[in-house]
Amino acid sequence: MAMRRREFLNLATLATGGALLTTRLAFAHDSERRARLVVVILRGALDGLTAVPPYGDRDYAALRRDGALHAPGEAGGVLPLDGFFGLHPSLSFLGQCYAAKELTVLHAMASPYRERSHFDGQDVLENGTPRAHAGQSGWLNRALAAAPSSAAREAGVALGQNVPLLMRGPAPVTSWSPSRLASLDEDTLARITDLYARDSLLATRLADALAANSIAAQEDAAPIMTATAPSAMARAADASPAQAYNARYVEVVRAAAGFLRQEQGPKVAVFDTTGWDTHANEGGAQGQLAGRLAALDKGLAVLRQELGSSWSDTAVLLATEFGRTAAINGTRGTDHGTAAAAFLVGGAVAGGRVVADWPGLSARALYQGRDLAPTLDLRSVLKGLLADHLQVPARALEDTVFPDSAAARPVRGLLRA
Amino acid sequence: VQPFASAIAANRFGLGARPGELTTIGSDPRGWLIAQLQGGPPLLSDASLQNSVQVLADALQLRRELQAARKAGQDVQQKLPQFLKPIYVAEGTARFAEAVASGRPFIERLTQFWANHFAVSVDKQFLAGLAGSFEREAIRPHVLGNFTELLLAAETHPAMLLYLDNHLSVGPHSLFAERAQRRQSERKIGINENLAREILELHTLGVGGGYTQQDVTTFAEVLTGWSIGLDRGGLLGGGEPGRFVFRAALHEPGTRVVLGKSYADEGFQQGVAVLRDVARTRATAHFIATKLSRHFVADDPPPQVVQAVAAAFLASHGDLPHVYRALIDTREAWEEPLAKYKTPADYIISSYRGLAVPVEGHAPLAPFEVLGQRTWQPGSPAGWPDRSPDWDGASALIKRIEWADAVGARLGSRRDAAELAPQLLGANLADATRTAVARAASAEQAVTLLLAAPEFMRR
């Protein structure tokens, strides 16, 4: 465990020392390569101790009982990471990414939020401040507003009908979701555009929607945008809720890739997934959460495939609002907790490691006697990611993107130089 | 009275004007709303709709049969969804049809508000078959009653107990736990705090309402034993399948302190006593007043409105018609004619009402899914959000317009949009919209333009 702590500190200091170099290199290749960022919000509080089980921790198995996962190689064993942590066996694509040094696992990480409401927790995760409901914009949008400007009309796209708080704010963003309806004729559209001329909200939204549609309609995106919709719709008609959900999710992932592949398209895409609130019958190597993780993993594999050569310029962050109780509860599930696990994956990621200052799972080490204790501030990771990947200036990160976060020093070196 | 007050009554307090409704309201919009508070609540009793006990008993029975079939190697994955889906569609259609046809749209809106306040979501097992009967059995009878009774009805309904996992929550010192310990069972015995937390956070006090993690844990212990009848033996079985049952064997014994007050162990009544007290706190009054004011006045309601509504809540001990009247009586409720951006459900229902569209067809609930608000599927116990940025996305807007286009194509030749526009929008009808509708290239396009107009996107 001591080694683990040292390793963590080394990573942080090494990266800080090399910050200048990293930034210059990133700037130099920005002209030929466009950094892409995907943020996936896992709403409902992913159980980090099942997604990334610390099977090497001596207290882990007793806390999770028959839901505990075993060492690699054993029946129902985890996928190997670093000999202490493993990956849930449903996460096979992420396991391959780890082996290819394209996945960094973050653990015992938390936003500044220390209560246990999903909705406030998600608000803090997205608003980038220490408090829930502190504002009407998200850190990612403010980061885009501060980043070197791109030629694209839209800096980011939210895959869904509406824009989540994370992406709301001053930078121009749009939302897009596949349509089952016929598109409008130009005359009707022109008349509606006129009707909205004196309504700034609707005028902006309509222009954003049309911009997104025109990107989606471009030739190389077209097969993705149109071909999947009818099949997904047909599937949805007689699929189980889980199957319908997974079909929609894959559709969203394909659309995200379709936008990001475009040279003139948005460089940031955001979408969310749900179903992580496992209060009862969570399962272990198999079961409810295993099924959700498998679907998540499959979607990421689709994302990589669809991004093609753009994958090498892409970082994907998967984060949740908080973790879950260390111990299993009375209904074979877990209740709301504190620190969680997160993933940073992609061709641009300097992966193949677990970044964690592991606090342990002994009764004394648990936060308030029940949760994995937080030792890594989410904002430290986000600052490093935004600085090195999107070239967001350090001052903006401190002032506007993550106000009141001076104590959260950036973790550098998360991306390939 | 402001010229647009009747439009506010019909479109913001109601579910959207039907042709002629603004004339009916005339110069007394407050009176029109208050009159709707008279008489019993609309219960939506329909002989073809099944009650939750029936549905749940059948679903539990089916699940047991499927478990046996699965062991025998049959593929039965779709059987339960196939059983539940027609129930969901029948319930959702009945609710939709009532919203479209209702002459008391204020009460229907309140019903939807409370169903969303005590949200269950059909993406959890069994809930597709229960969300509708939950609304009819637990919400509707109390919409014009007392908040405490509404709260008790919601928290003891099998749909809520299943949705928030309370039915198998076990007190660590309960009879069940002791026996399990004697048997040296491997099973972890303990509480599930989901229901207790969401009652405090989402149904009563609100987050920041002064409760601690300890209160959540203790309250969860108080609620152990609040369960559902199951068709099996043992301490976890018994009771009428599908009906609420208090299982004393699961209940954590002893006096418990919740929010600083001590509650003696009176079994089921211990939890009822906590709920009755929590329902009457200032924090609950403020939280409910905030949500009502946000829904009926503005995304960020003026503090004096919230204060007036909360005061009525406290003074009347949660008598809901008093609370609604306080809301109607605020000046601010009548000042801003288009303060709220419609949710997709608002948009669809007001379109159907305005154009007198019949609720029919093989997929009557499809519009809700297409426009992003699938009936009874908010996806979380917080329910659907209630602010403009949650609904005014670019993609959401273009879908509304595309849908309006489809509605226009289907009905346009049989509707006169120019004649309807003032009847639906009243004083909110802008000259630009009036002109655009009048000069439309076709009757179909005229309907589309009316539904796409900025003043029809809002309420």
Interface residues (C-beta under 8 A of the other chain):
Chain A: R43 G44 R65 D66 E115 R116 S117 H118 F119 D120 A132 Q136 A158 G160 Q161 N162 V163 L165 R168 T174 S175 W176 S177 S179 R180 L181 A182 S183 L184 D187 T188 R191 I192 D194 L195 Y196 A197 R198 D199 L201 L202 R205 L206 D208 A209 L210 A212 N213 D238 S240 P241 Y245 T274 G275 D277 H279 A280 A327 I328 N329 G330 T331 R332 G333 D335 H336 Q368
Chain B: Q77 Q78 P81 V122 D123 A128 L164 D165 L168 S169 V170 P172 E186 K188 I189 G190 I191 N192 E193 N194 R197 E201 V207 Q213 V216 V370 L371 G372 G379 S380 A382 S388 P389 D390 W391 D392 G393 A394 S395 A396 L397 I398 K399 I401 E402 W403 D405 A406 A432 T433 A436 A440 A441 Q445 T448 L449 A452 A453 P454 M457
